[in-house]
């Protein structure tokens, strides 16, 4: 008689196949923090679009086509064209690249400055550390 466990040759119970650490982490994130996971996916998609922008754009971002001024969405121009006949989708894709550069750069700069200020204050400790921590919290 068995209690639901799988038995392999030799009468030993079979070990369940373990998933990778990354899979378990992603699964736990989706269950525990679904909105945070969605935000992470959006950031990763924007980052990928920014990195591969020159391979994804259907038209040049600076090419002016006066015959296609202010055209609506079509199969050739998915988001239409602007007042100079430039493809709006191509310009959005390159805009994602610029936005990610500015956002990540600002965050990196904030981290570097905070560490340069916070590490010595933590070393000093006491009231100085508490005051500097509040300053950094307000600044971030």
N, C-alpha and C positions, 0 to 999 in steps of 0.2 A: 504494500500500500504506500502511496506517495502523498505528500502534503502539498503538492503543487510545485515543488522544486524540480528543475530539470536534472536528470541523472545521465551521466556519460559513462562510457566504458570504464569498468573498474569500480563502479558503485560510488564514485565521488560526485558531489554536486557540481554542476557546471557553474563557472564564474560568469557573471553578467559582463557584457562588453561595456567598457567605460568609454565615455566620450572625452574628447580633448578638453583641455583647460579653457581654451577660447570659446568652444561651443557651450560649455557649462556656464561660463561667465556671461555670454550673450543671452542665454536662456534665462538666467537669474535676473539680468537687467530688464528684460522684456516683462517678466512677471512682476518684479518689485517696483520698477520705475519706468512705466511705458512711455510717459511724455518725455522723460530724459533720454530714453533710447531713440525716440522719434527725432528729437533735436540733434542727437549725435549723428543719425543717419542723414539728416538734412545737411549738416556741416560737412560730412564726408562727401556727399554728392556735390556740394558747391566747391569743395576743395578739388575733387577730381575734375570737375568741369573747368575750373581755373587752370589746373595743370595741363590739361589736354585741349585747351581752348583753340589752339591753331589747327588741330586736327578735326575739331567738331564744327567749326563755323562753315556754313554753306557758301557765304560770299565774303568778300573783303569788307572790313569795317570802314574803310575810307573811300571805297569806290563809289563815285557819284554817278547816278543814272537818271538824267533829267526826264527820260521817257516813262519812268516808274514812280513819279512823285505821288506821295500819299495814297498808295495802293492799299486796298484791304487785304486781309489774309487770303492766301491762295496756296496751291500746291508748291509753287516755286518759292514764295516768301511766306512762311508759316505764320509770322506775326505782322506781316505787311511791310510797308516801307515808310520812311519818314519824309520830311519836307524837301530833302535833297535826293530822294530815291535810294537811300542806303537801307540795307536789310536790318530790320529791328532785332531779329533773333540773334544775328551775329554780334550786334552791339551789346545786347543783354549778356551774352556769353563772355565777352571781354569785360563787361562791367562786373561780372561775378569774380573774375580774376583780380581786378583792382580792389573790390570790396574785401576779399579774403586777405590780400596783401596788407591793406590798411588795418583790418581788424586783428589779424595775427601779430602784426608788427606792434600795434599799440599794446596788446596784451603782453607780448614779450618784453617790451620796454618797461611796462608797469611792474612786471615780476622782477626784473633786474634791479630797478631802483628800490623796490620794496625790500629785496634781500640785502642790498648794500646799506640800507638804513636800519633794517630790522635785526640783522646779525649782530652788529656792535651793541645795539640797545639790549638785546637778549643777554649778551655777555655781561653788560653792566648790571642789569637786573633792577629790582626794586621799583620805586616810583617812576624813574626814568623810563624803564621798560613799559610800564603801564601807559604812560602818556604817549610814548612813541607808537605803541600798538593802536591806541585810539586814533591818532593822527593818520596812520596807514589805513585803518578801516574806513575813515571818512574819505581819504584820498582815492581809495579803490572804488 
